[in-house]
Every structure is written in C-alpha cells, then in structure tokens.
C-alpha cells in the first residue's frame, strides 16, 4: 500500500521580511486558534500545495526555527486530507494548456 503525505506549514509567509508574530494579519498563519478540552484549534491556510488533493495525510510543521514569541506556530501534527473542517480548493492546470499534453 502506498501512503501519500503532503506538506503543510504553520507559518505560511505573508510579508517574507517579517517573522510570524510580526505579520499584519496572523490568522492565515496561526496554529494558535485556541484550546478546547486538551486539544489545540488550528486556523490557517497553505497555498500552492500540488499534491494535497491526492494525499492521505497532511503533515504540518513550521518552516523555520521559531522564537519564544512564536509559540502559537510551534506545533507539528498530521491530519487526514479529508478530515472534517479541512477544505481544499483545487484548480486543474497544465503547463501545456488544455488538451495539449
């Protein structure tokens, strides 16, 4: 059996010059959406992930060494690609144009 894993990141880049905690709009970046009954609530987005639509699991990790102020982004976990609450927006494309394989 083949198991497909797609990457996800807790600190997707907004303004690449700024650290995660310095972003003007941290929500698309934040893994710190809250806590409920011993769980974390993850809120965010990952753009440009070609294999996600085919993946059995999405493995989410930070992209960089984080500072003390960036604890909300310092998580790692795996989640099924079709788990409740996961929404994937998929656009079919071809580098050769439609019908030009």
Backbone torsions as a table, in degrees:
resi	resn	phi	psi	omega
1	UNK	NA	132.6	177.0
2	UNK	-94.4	135.3	-179.8
3	UNK	-115.6	120.0	-178.9
4	UNK	-98.3	132.2	179.0
5	UNK	-124.6	131.0	178.0
6	UNK	-107.9	145.8	177.8
7	UNK	-80.8	145.2	170.9
8	UNK	-135.0	154.6	-177.4
9	UNK	-127.8	142.8	178.2
10	UNK	-84.7	-14.3	-178.6
11	UNK	-127.7	60.6	176.7
12	UNK	-58.2	140.9	-173.1
13	UNK	-76.0	133.9	168.4
14	UNK	-103.4	-93.3	171.8
15	UNK	-87.7	110.3	-174.0
16	UNK	-65.0	-13.1	177.7
17	UNK	-81.8	-15.4	-175.9
18	UNK	-105.7	149.3	174.6
19	UNK	-71.8	162.8	180.0
20	UNK	-53.4	-44.5	-177.8
21	UNK	-73.5	-8.8	-179.5
22	UNK	-98.5	-4.6	-177.4
23	UNK	-63.2	144.9	177.3
24	UNK	-65.0	-36.1	-179.7
25	UNK	-126.0	87.3	-174.5
26	UNK	-74.5	-16.9	-176.2
27	UNK	-54.1	-45.3	-179.8
28	UNK	-66.5	-9.3	-176.4
29	UNK	-106.5	-22.2	-163.9
30	UNK	-81.3	131.2	170.4
31	UNK	-95.7	2.8	-177.6
32	UNK	-104.4	54.9	-179.8
33	UNK	-71.4	-12.7	178.5
34	UNK	142.0	-175.3	179.0
35	UNK	-134.0	143.1	178.4
36	UNK	-147.3	121.8	176.4
37	UNK	46.6	50.5	176.4
38	UNK	78.4	8.3	-179.9
39	UNK	-115.2	162.0	171.3
40	UNK	-101.4	151.5	175.0
41	UNK	-107.5	121.5	-176.8
42	UNK	-101.8	129.3	177.6
43	UNK	-126.2	132.5	178.4
44	UNK	163.8	-171.8	-176.8
45	UNK	-145.9	153.4	173.2
46	UNK	-132.0	124.5	-179.2
47	UNK	-102.8	153.4	172.6
48	UNK	59.4	60.2	179.0
49	UNK	-121.4	87.8	-169.8
50	UNK	-56.6	-35.9	-173.1
51	UNK	-92.6	-6.6	-172.9
52	UNK	-55.8	-37.1	-178.3
53	UNK	-64.9	-22.1	-178.8
54	UNK	-100.8	-9.5	-169.8
55	UNK	-77.0	142.8	172.1
56	UNK	-76.6	-37.2	-178.2
57	UNK	-135.5	150.6	171.7
58	UNK	-112.2	120.7	-179.4
59	UNK	-97.9	113.3	-174.1
60	UNK	-103.6	126.4	178.7
61	UNK	-145.3	162.2	172.0
62	UNK	-70.1	158.5	178.2
63	UNK	-95.6	-7.8	-174.0
64	UNK	-147.3	170.3	172.1
65	UNK	-71.1	125.3	-174.7
66	UNK	-99.7	155.5	179.9
67	UNK	-94.7	173.8	179.9
68	UNK	-58.0	-35.3	-179.1
69	UNK	-72.8	-10.2	-173.7
70	UNK	-107.3	30.6	-178.9
71	UNK	-59.0	-30.9	179.7
72	UNK	-66.5	-18.3	179.8
73	UNK	-101.5	-5.2	-174.5
74	UNK	-90.3	63.0	176.9
75	UNK	-133.8	157.9	174.7
76	UNK	-143.3	139.0	-179.7
77	UNK	-164.4	165.8	173.1
78	UNK	-118.9	143.6	180.0
79	UNK	-140.9	141.1	176.8
80	UNK	-59.5	140.7	-178.8
81	UNK	-63.6	-19.4	179.6
82	UNK	-112.8	24.4	-179.4
83	UNK	-67.0	151.2	176.2
84	UNK	-55.5	135.0	179.9
85	UNK	92.7	-14.0	177.2
86	UNK	-85.6	126.1	177.0
87	UNK	-121.8	122.9	178.4
88	UNK	-111.5	127.2	176.0
89	UNK	-102.1	112.9	-172.9
90	UNK	-114.7	130.4	177.5
91	UNK	-122.5	121.7	178.0
92	UNK	-75.5	137.0	178.2
93	UNK	-149.4	160.4	177.8
94	UNK	-140.7	135.9	179.0
95	UNK	-67.0	-14.5	-178.0
96	UNK	-101.8	0.2	-177.1
97	UNK	87.8	164.4	-178.2
98	UNK	-61.5	131.3	176.7
99	UNK	72.0	9.2	-178.0
100	UNK	-114.8	57.2	-179.5
101	UNK	-67.8	NA	NA
